């Protein structure tokens, strides 16, 4: 089949551009030469193509404000990369955007580092573990994802990051870092910056087991005895550290064991949160619960005794918290306590688990226990906190 020839006297559609290109001198030109909005610029090594666009509504292009009815010159690139048909289509596309008052340049998504930093600042007042989360962002996430645009992070990027982290860190640590990444990216989805969080389709981190450490009665007595010993030693050194606030450690630990409250919840309690219903019934209102909902926790007899002791505690003027210590002081004191007990792998949160388990073993309804702990449902209680009483009874029945 022979190629059809163009009829004589009927120039092709793109002949005007071909003529323009042929008319350019061999040497460089100073500015693009245009024909119907498409321009050519003769460089020392190659030619580039440009598109001139009218801006009836004005606007902004490459950071420069364009007035009403002004125009801009858009560099399309190397001439060899375009056909005349493609250049006309690109010119018409850009002119259409300008006629509708839409931006000519694609809006670049914010970088992960910028958005994560802003997210952390917005969440600062509500995050329970602000310092830990800040560490995750600064040391684990920004070094890998920081320079990437939010919409440029892929599932593969997340999987490679997981593999890199798993090579040096425990699965549970990587999972916590991934949870921080998830929170940031889910917020970006809610703000309409990305369509989907890439971590939702990433590989699961294997080897993450829920912590199930419970304190026995003997261990609890060891903890109390150690608290008392530490506080005696502090009292003996009163003159060396007169600024130290004393006499709160045992009360704090006993409060956690008796109430099942979280570390930050206890630290945030003020005397305004204490309510005396009657002579035998005192409740405390927890306002900074993890789920954002307040709850009332009834005090045990020991908690009421602790309240009486805390009223006599020496405290800085104006501090109306039950436990007038900083989070740093608390962390240091608890770290020293667990080490001094000699118990393996015991933490403050284990007292919360033990509290829930004791109540369920005593026959308290799981929904009541979940409400006391500040959970909206019972699934978390069964998975992480309380030993299943029904399973224990099943084992006893089988043995019988």
C-alpha positions in Angstrom: 0.0 0.0 0.0 1.5 3.3 -1.1 1.5 6.4 1.1 -1.2 8.9 0.2 0.3 12.1 -1.0 -0.8 15.6 0.1 -2.7 17.3 -2.8 -0.8 20.0 -4.5 -1.9 23.5 -3.4 -3.4 22.3 -0.1 -0.8 22.7 2.7 -1.0 20.4 5.7 -2.6 21.4 9.0 0.8 21.9 10.6 2.6 23.5 7.6 2.6 26.9 9.4 4.6 25.5 12.3 6.9 23.7 9.9 7.4 26.9 8.0 8.1 28.7 11.3 10.7 26.1 12.3 12.4 26.2 8.9 12.6 30.0 9.0 14.6 30.1 12.2 18.2 31.0 11.6 20.9 28.5 12.4 22.2 30.6 15.2 20.5 31.1 18.6 17.4 33.4 18.9 16.9 35.8 21.7 13.3 35.0 22.4 10.7 32.4 21.2 9.1 33.1 17.8 5.4 32.4 18.0 2.7 31.2 15.6 -0.9 30.8 16.9 0.4 30.7 20.5 3.1 28.1 19.9 6.6 29.4 20.0 10.1 28.1 19.1 13.4 29.0 20.7 16.6 28.2 19.0 19.3 27.3 21.5 22.9 26.5 21.2 22.3 22.7 21.3 18.6 22.2 20.7 15.3 23.9 20.2 12.7 24.3 22.9 9.0 24.9 22.5 6.8 27.4 24.3 3.1 28.1 24.6 1.7 31.6 25.1 -1.5 31.6 27.2 -3.9 34.6 27.6 -5.1 35.0 31.3 -8.6 36.8 31.1 -9.1 36.3 34.8 -5.5 37.0 35.8 -3.9 34.6 38.3 -0.6 33.3 39.6 2.0 31.5 37.5 5.4 30.3 38.9 4.9 32.6 41.9 4.3 35.7 39.8 0.9 37.5 39.9 -0.6 37.9 36.4 -3.0 40.9 35.9 -6.4 40.6 34.3 -6.2 40.0 30.6 -2.4 39.4 30.9 -0.5 36.5 29.4 2.2 34.1 30.3 4.8 32.1 28.4 4.9 28.4 29.4 8.0 26.4 28.6 6.8 23.0 27.2 10.3 21.5 26.8 12.5 20.1 24.1 11.1 20.3 20.6 12.1 16.7 19.9 9.7 15.5 22.6 6.6 17.0 21.0 4.6 16.6 17.8 2.7 19.6 16.5 -0.6 17.8 17.3 0.5 17.3 20.9 1.6 21.0 21.2 -1.8 22.2 19.9 -3.5 19.9 22.4 -1.4 21.2 25.3 -2.0 24.8 24.2 -5.7 24.3 24.1 -5.7 22.5 27.5 -3.8 25.3 29.2 -5.9 28.0 27.5 -9.1 26.2 28.7 -7.8 26.3 32.3 -7.0 30.0 32.0 -10.5 30.8 30.5 -12.1 29.0 33.4 -9.9 30.8 36.0 -8.3 27.6 37.1 -4.6 27.3 38.0 -2.3 26.4 35.2 0.2 24.6 37.5 -0.8 21.4 39.3 -1.0 22.0 43.1 1.8 20.1 44.7 0.9 18.1 47.7 2.4 19.1 51.0 5.5 17.2 52.1 5.2 14.6 54.8 7.7 16.5 57.0 5.7 19.7 56.8 2.3 18.0 57.4 3.6 15.8 60.2 5.1 18.7 62.0 1.8 20.7 61.7 -0.2 17.6 62.8 2.0 17.2 65.9 1.5 20.8 66.9 -2.3 20.5 66.4 -2.5 17.4 68.5 -0.1 18.5 71.2 -2.8 19.3 73.8 -4.6 16.0 73.3 -1.9 13.4 72.7 -1.4 11.1 75.7 2.2 10.3 74.7 3.4 13.5 73.1 7.1 13.0 73.7 7.0 9.4 72.3 5.0 10.5 69.3 7.4 13.4 68.6 10.3 10.9 68.8 8.6 8.6 66.3 8.2 11.4 63.8 11.7 12.9 64.2 13.8 9.7 64.3 11.7 7.0 62.5 9.4 8.7 60.0 10.9 12.0 58.7 14.3 10.5 57.8 12.5 8.2 55.3 9.3 10.0 54.3 10.1 13.6 55.1 11.0 14.9 51.7 8.2 13.0 49.9 4.9 14.6 49.0 2.0 13.1 50.8 0.5 11.8 47.6 3.8 10.3 46.5 4.2 7.8 49.3 3.3 4.4 48.1 2.5 1.0 49.7 5.9 -0.1 48.5 7.6 2.8 50.3 5.8 1.8 53.6 6.8 -1.9 53.1 10.4 -1.0 52.6 10.4 1.2 55.7 8.8 -1.6 57.7 11.6 -4.0 56.5 14.3 -1.5 57.4 12.9 -0.9 60.9 12.4 -4.6 61.6 16.0 -5.3 60.9 17.0 -3.4 64.1 13.9 -3.0 66.3 11.4 -5.2 68.1 8.1 -5.8 66.2 6.1 -4.0 68.9 8.3 -0.9 68.6 7.9 -0.8 64.8 4.1 -1.3 65.2 4.0 1.8 67.5 5.9 3.8 65.0 3.6 2.6 62.2 0.6 3.6 64.4 1.9 7.2 64.5 2.4 7.1 60.7 -1.2 5.8 60.3 -2.6 8.6 62.5 -0.8 11.3 60.4 -1.8 9.8 57.0 -5.5 9.2 58.1 -5.6 12.9 59.1 -4.4 13.8 55.6 -7.2 11.7 54.1 -9.8 13.4 56.3 -8.4 16.8 55.1 -8.7 15.8 51.5 -5.0 15.9 50.8 -4.7 12.3 49.7 -7.3 9.7 48.7 -6.0 6.7 50.7 -3.6 5.9 53.4 -0.9 3.7 51.8 -0.3 1.9 55.2 -3.8 0.3 55.1 -2.5 -2.1 52.4 1.0 -2.5 53.7 2.4 -5.8 55.0 1.4 -6.8 58.5 4.1 -6.7 61.1 4.6 -10.2 62.4 5.6 -11.1 65.9 3.6 -8.4 67.7 2.1 -10.0 70.7 -0.2 -8.2 73.2 1.4 -7.7 76.5 -0.3 -9.8 79.2 1.7 -9.1 82.4 -0.4 -9.4 85.6 0.8 -8.7 89.2 0.3 -11.5 91.7 -0.6 -10.7 95.3 2.9 -11.6 96.5 4.4 -9.2 93.8 2.0 -6.5 94.9 3.2 -6.7 98.5 6.8 -6.6 97.2 6.0 -3.4 95.3 4.4 -1.7 98.3 7.3 -2.7 100.6 9.8 -1.3 98.0 7.8 2.0 97.8 7.9 2.3 101.6 11.7 1.6 101.7 12.4 4.2 99.0 10.3 6.8 100.8 12.1 6.1 104.1 15.4 6.6 102.4 14.2 9.9 100.9 13.1 11.1 104.3 16.5 10.3 105.7 18.1 12.5 103.1 15.6 15.3 103.5 18.4 17.9 104.3 20.3 17.0 101.2 17.3 17.5 98.9 15.0 19.9 100.6 13.3 20.8 97.3 12.1 17.2 96.7 8.4 16.5 97.1 8.1 13.4 99.3 5.5 11.0 100.4 3.5 10.5 97.2 5.1 7.4 95.5 3.3 4.7 97.5 0.0 6.6 97.2 0.4 7.0 93.5 1.1 3.3 92.9 -1.7 2.2 95.3 -4.1 4.6 93.5 -3.3 3.0 90.2 -3.9 -0.5 91.6 -7.2 0.4 93.2 -8.6 2.5 90.4 -7.4 0.9 87.2 -6.7 4.5 85.9 -4.1 5.3 83.4 -0.8 7.1 84.3 -1.8 10.4 82.7 -5.3 10.3 84.1 -4.0 10.0 87.6 -1.5 12.7 87.2 -4.1 15.1 85.8 -6.6 14.7 88.7 -7.3 17.8 90.8 -9.1 18.3 94.0 -12.0 19.8 91.9 -12.4 16.3 90.4 -13.2 14.7 93.8 -16.9 14.4 94.7 -18.2 13.2 98.1 -21.5 11.5 97.4 -22.0 10.6 101.0 -19.8 9.6 104.0 -19.0 6.2 102.4 -19.1 7.0 98.7 -16.5 9.2 97.1 -16.0 9.4 93.3 -13.4 11.1 91.1 -14.2 12.6 87.7 -11.7 11.6 85.0 -11.8 14.4 82.4 -8.8 13.5 80.2 -9.8 10.0 79.3 -8.2 8.4 76.2 -11.5 8.1 74.4 -12.3 11.8 75.0 -15.2 11.1 77.3 -15.3 11.9 81.0 -16.2 9.2 83.5 -16.6 8.8 87.3 -14.6 6.3 89.2 -15.8 5.2 92.7 -13.1 5.2 95.3 -12.2 2.2 97.3 -11.6 2.4 101.1 -7.8 2.6 100.4 -8.4 5.4 97.8 -10.3 7.4 100.4 -7.4 7.0 102.8 -5.0 8.1 100.1 -7.1 11.3 99.6 -6.8 12.1 103.3 -3.0 11.6 103.2 -2.6 13.7 100.1 -4.4 16.6 101.7 -1.5 16.8 104.2 1.2 16.5 101.6 3.6 19.4 101.2 3.1 20.9 97.7 4.1 24.0 95.7 1.7 26.9 96.2 -1.1 26.9 93.7 -0.8 23.3 92.6 -4.2 21.8 93.2 -3.5 18.4 91.7 -3.8 15.3 93.8 -0.2 14.3 92.9 1.8 17.5 92.5 4.7 16.1 90.4 5.8 16.4 86.8 5.6 13.6 84.2 9.4 13.6 84.2 9.6 13.2 87.9 7.0 10.4 87.8 8.8 8.5 85.1 12.1 8.6 86.9 10.6 7.5 90.2 8.7 4.6 88.6 11.7 3.5 86.7 13.7 3.4 89.9 10.9 1.6 91.7 10.6 -1.3 89.2 14.3 -1.8 89.2 14.4 -1.8 93.0 11.6 -4.4 93.3 13.7 -7.0 91.4 10.5 -8.1 89.6 11.0 -9.1 86.0 9.3 -6.9 83.4 6.8 -5.2 85.6 5.3 -1.8 84.7 2.6 0.6 86.0 0.2 -0.4 83.3 0.3 -4.0 84.6 -1.5 -2.7 87.7 -4.3 -1.6 85.5 -4.5 -5.1 83.9 -4.4 -6.7 87.3 -7.2 -4.4 88.5 -9.4 -5.5 85.7 -8.6 -9.2 86.1 -9.3 -9.1 89.8 -12.7 -7.5 89.3 -13.7 -10.1 86.6 -12.5 -13.0 88.8 -14.8 -11.5 91.5 -17.7 -11.8 89.2 -18.1 -8.1 88.2 -19.8 -7.7 84.9 -17.4 -7.0 82.0 -19.3 -3.9 80.9 -19.0 -2.4 84.4 -15.3 -3.2 84.4 -14.8 -1.7 80.9 -16.6 1.5 82.0 -14.4 1.8 85.1 -11.3 1.5 82.9 -12.6 4.0 80.4 -13.3 1.7 77.5 -16.3 2.2 75.2 -16.6 -1.6 74.6 -15.5 -4.9 76.0 -13.3 -6.1 73.1 -10.2 -4.2 74.3 -10.8 -5.5 77.8 -10.9 -9.1 76.7 -7.9 -8.8 74.4 -5.4 -6.9 76.5 -6.5 -6.5 80.1 -8.5 -9.3 81.8 -8.0 -13.0 81.8 -11.1 -14.7 80.5 -13.0 -15.9 83.5 -15.2 -18.1 81.4 -12.1 -19.9 80.0 -10.9 -20.4 83.5 -14.2 -21.9 84.6 -14.1 -24.1 81.4 -10.7 -25.5 82.4 -12.0 -26.3 85.9 -15.1 -28.0 84.6 -13.0 -30.2 82.2 -10.7 -31.2 85.0 -13.7 -32.2 87.2 
